[in-house]
Amino acid sequence: MSEYIYGPPIDGKPFKLAMGLRALKPQEWLEGGDDLRTQLLERNILIDQKREIIYAKVPGFDTQIQYFLEKILKNLQEHHAASYEISGQRVLHRDSGIFVDLDTEDPLLELARVIAEDLCLLQKINGEWVLVAGVVIFPSRWKLSEKIGTSLDQIHSPVPGYEMALQPHMSATFEKIRSDRGVWRKNWSLHPTHDLHQPESIHSSVDPDQYWWRTERQTLTRSAADQSILFTIRNRVEPLRWIMSRPAEAEAFAQTLQSMSPDTLQYKGLTANHQEIVHALRMST
């Protein structure tokens, strides 16, 4: 029986849109794992072949980018020294053999070659948090080109229930994030394929037990100047069938899936196969 890194909800509670922020320990800001080497190899291929899709920035925020680059390098040295060799702006990931020099015009892009996290820089402009730079190699059905230069509210406008559940609290929540202590949260979706790079949905007709449980571990870290925040996304895909070998957990997750509104199901790409997945989970009990 295989274990999820971050498993499906098993409390049986109705689906609810919430921030769910938790305190982030510095040693857990960046994640390694058994899938790291494989992901890094894929990330480098995508950076070389699809740069215009996975990278974008608004001019004028190099200072903010450099601040977070230095913060990440320090974190790697302090908490991941066994995996990385760092000399100045040069970084080697030992296991994959991938080497980068961050002394370039696009250091954020180069850094994304040696860590698993996608990186988004948010800057407070005229009272709104705006996405001003991003390396999003593993998007889950969204395009960086459509989000760059827009505010948090604009970015999340397609999310069902956002206006009522999260929008009133989003800015206040961001203001409370401290430079000496980040926060993290989880997000999830179900996909019919294991492809991590999905700027658009990849449609595939598969049985429910062939679906993939996709998680995003998201972190928010604020700069000491209090005007910029780095948002990171660590993506994983694991077989949905793992939970089907655990009857009580499968039933609880089925209850949560059953509670989703039609708008949420459509947003998550589950309208067509929702009932089949719920049925398959319950048949495993």
C-alpha positions in Angstrom: 0.0 0.0 0.0 1.6 3.3 -1.1 1.4 6.5 0.9 0.5 9.9 -0.4 2.7 12.8 0.3 -0.5 14.9 0.8 -3.5 12.6 0.6 -7.1 13.2 -0.2 -9.4 14.7 2.5 -10.7 11.8 4.7 -13.0 13.6 7.1 -16.1 13.2 5.0 -16.9 16.9 5.3 -18.5 18.9 2.4 -16.1 20.6 0.1 -15.4 24.2 1.2 -13.2 26.8 -0.5 -10.8 28.1 2.1 -7.2 29.4 2.4 -6.2 26.9 5.1 -2.9 28.6 5.8 -0.4 27.0 8.2 2.9 28.2 9.7 5.9 27.2 7.5 9.1 26.0 9.0 12.2 27.3 7.2 13.5 23.7 6.7 10.3 22.8 4.9 10.1 25.8 2.6 11.6 23.8 -0.3 10.8 20.1 -0.7 13.0 17.3 -2.0 11.6 13.8 -2.4 12.0 10.7 -4.5 10.5 12.5 -7.5 12.8 15.5 -7.4 15.4 14.2 -9.9 12.8 13.1 -12.4 11.0 16.4 -12.1 14.2 18.5 -12.5 15.0 16.7 -15.7 11.5 17.4 -17.1 11.7 21.0 -15.9 14.9 21.6 -17.8 13.5 20.2 -21.0 10.4 22.4 -20.8 12.5 25.5 -20.0 14.6 24.9 -23.1 11.6 24.1 -25.3 8.7 26.1 -24.0 10.2 29.2 -22.4 7.6 31.6 -23.8 4.9 29.5 -22.1 6.4 28.9 -18.7 8.1 32.2 -18.0 7.1 35.9 -18.0 7.9 39.0 -16.1 7.0 42.7 -15.9 10.1 44.9 -16.2 11.3 46.8 -13.1 11.3 44.2 -10.3 14.9 42.8 -10.5 15.7 43.9 -7.0 12.7 42.0 -5.5 13.7 38.9 -7.6 17.3 39.1 -6.3 16.1 39.3 -2.7 14.2 36.0 -3.0 17.0 34.4 -4.9 19.4 35.1 -2.1 16.9 33.9 0.4 16.4 30.6 -1.4 20.1 30.1 -1.8 20.6 30.6 1.9 17.9 28.1 2.6 19.4 25.5 0.3 22.8 25.9 2.0 21.3 25.7 5.5 18.7 22.9 5.0 19.6 21.0 1.8 23.4 21.0 1.8 23.5 17.3 1.1 21.7 17.8 -2.2 23.2 21.1 -3.4 26.7 22.6 -4.0 26.5 26.4 -4.0 29.3 28.8 -4.7 28.2 32.4 -5.1 25.5 32.5 -7.8 26.4 29.0 -9.0 24.3 26.1 -8.0 24.7 22.3 -8.6 22.1 19.8 -7.8 24.2 16.8 -7.1 21.8 13.9 -7.9 20.7 15.2 -11.3 24.0 16.8 -12.2 22.1 20.0 -13.2 24.3 23.1 -12.9 23.1 26.7 -13.2 24.7 30.2 -12.9 22.2 32.7 -11.6 24.3 35.7 -12.8 22.1 36.2 -15.9 19.3 38.4 -17.0 16.7 35.8 -16.0 17.9 34.3 -12.7 14.4 33.3 -11.6 14.1 31.1 -14.7 17.5 29.5 -14.1 16.8 28.8 -10.4 13.7 26.9 -11.5 16.0 24.4 -13.2 17.4 23.1 -9.9 14.4 23.2 -7.5 11.0 21.5 -7.9 9.0 24.6 -7.0 7.3 26.9 -9.5 7.9 30.5 -8.6 5.6 33.5 -8.7 6.5 37.0 -7.5 3.7 39.2 -6.2 4.2 43.0 -5.8 1.9 45.4 -3.9 1.0 48.1 -6.5 -1.7 50.8 -5.7 -3.1 48.7 -2.9 -3.3 45.5 -4.9 -1.1 42.4 -5.0 -0.1 41.9 -8.6 1.7 39.0 -10.3 4.9 40.6 -11.8 7.1 37.6 -12.5 6.6 33.9 -12.8 8.2 30.6 -13.7 5.3 28.2 -13.9 6.5 25.0 -15.5 3.8 22.7 -14.2 0.6 24.7 -14.5 -2.7 22.9 -13.8 -5.0 24.1 -16.6 -4.0 27.8 -16.7 -1.7 30.0 -18.7 0.9 32.3 -17.1 0.6 34.7 -20.1 -3.0 35.4 -19.2 -2.2 36.1 -15.5 1.0 38.1 -15.6 0.5 41.7 -14.7 -2.9 41.1 -13.1 -4.1 41.3 -9.5 -5.0 38.5 -7.1 -8.7 39.1 -7.6 -8.4 39.0 -11.4 -6.2 35.8 -11.2 -8.8 34.0 -9.1 -12.0 35.3 -10.8 -12.6 31.9 -12.5 -12.7 30.1 -9.2 -16.3 29.3 -8.2 -17.1 30.9 -4.8 -14.0 33.0 -4.7 -15.9 36.4 -4.5 -17.8 35.3 -1.5 -15.5 33.0 0.4 -12.0 34.4 -0.2 -12.0 37.8 -1.8 -13.1 39.7 1.3 -10.2 38.2 3.3 -7.4 37.8 0.7 -5.7 41.2 1.0 -5.9 41.2 4.8 -4.5 37.7 4.9 -1.5 38.8 2.8 -0.9 41.8 5.0 -0.5 39.5 8.0 2.3 37.4 6.5 5.5 38.2 8.2 9.0 38.3 6.6 10.4 36.0 9.3 7.8 33.3 9.0 6.1 32.1 5.8 2.9 30.2 5.5 1.8 27.2 3.4 -1.4 25.6 2.1 -2.6 22.6 0.0 -4.6 22.5 -3.2 -5.7 19.5 -5.2 -7.4 18.3 -8.3 -8.1 15.1 -10.2 -6.6 14.5 -13.7 -7.1 11.7 -16.2 -3.3 11.8 -17.1 -0.1 12.2 -15.0 1.1 15.1 -17.1 2.3 17.9 -14.8 2.7 20.5 -17.6 -0.9 21.4 -18.5 -1.4 25.0 -19.5 -4.5 23.6 -21.2 -6.6 20.6 -20.1 -5.4 17.2 -21.5 -8.5 15.2 -22.1 -8.2 11.4 -21.9 -11.0 8.8 -21.5 -9.9 6.6 -18.6 -11.6 4.5 -15.9 -12.0 6.1 -12.5 -9.2 4.0 -11.0 -6.8 5.3 -13.7 -7.2 8.9 -12.5 -4.4 10.8 -10.9 -4.5 12.6 -7.6 -2.7 16.0 -8.2 -1.5 18.1 -5.3 0.0 21.6 -5.1 1.9 22.5 -1.9 1.8 26.3 -2.0 3.9 28.6 0.2 3.9 32.4 0.7 7.0 34.2 1.9 7.1 38.0 2.4 10.1 40.3 1.8 11.7 42.3 4.6 10.5 45.4 2.8 6.9 44.2 3.2 6.0 45.0 -0.4 6.6 41.7 -2.2 5.7 38.1 -1.7 7.1 34.9 -3.3 4.5 32.3 -4.0 5.8 28.8 -4.6 4.0 25.7 -6.0 5.3 22.2 -5.5 3.4 19.9 -7.8 2.9 16.1 -7.5 0.8 13.4 -9.2 0.0 10.1 -7.5 -2.4 7.3 -8.5 -6.0 7.9 -7.2 -6.3 4.1 -6.9 -4.1 4.1 -3.8 -7.0 5.4 -1.7 -9.3 2.7 -3.1 -7.4 0.1 -1.1 -8.5 1.9 2.1 -12.3 1.5 2.3 -13.0 4.0 5.1 -10.9 6.7 3.5 -12.3 6.1 0.1 -15.8 6.5 1.4 -15.0 9.7 3.2 -13.4 11.2 0.1 -16.4 10.1 -2.0 -18.6 12.1 0.4 -16.5 15.2 -0.1 -16.6 14.7 -3.9 -20.4 14.2 -3.8 -20.8 17.5 -2.0 -19.2 19.6 -4.8 -21.4 22.2 -6.6 -21.9 21.9 -10.4 -19.7 25.1 -10.8 -16.9 23.6 -8.8 -17.1 20.3 -10.7 -16.9 22.2 -14.0 -13.9 24.3 -12.8 -12.1 21.2 -11.7 -12.9 19.4 -15.0 -14.9 16.7 -13.3 -18.4 17.3 -14.7 -18.4 14.3 -17.1 -16.9 11.7 -14.8 -17.8 12.9 -11.3 -20.4 10.3 -10.5 -18.3 7.5 -12.0 -15.4 8.4 -9.7 -17.7 8.7 -6.6 -19.2 5.3 -7.4 -15.8 3.7 -7.9 -14.6 5.0 -4.5 -17.7 3.6 -2.8 -17.4 0.2 -4.6 -14.0 -0.2 -3.0 -15.5 -0.2 0.5 
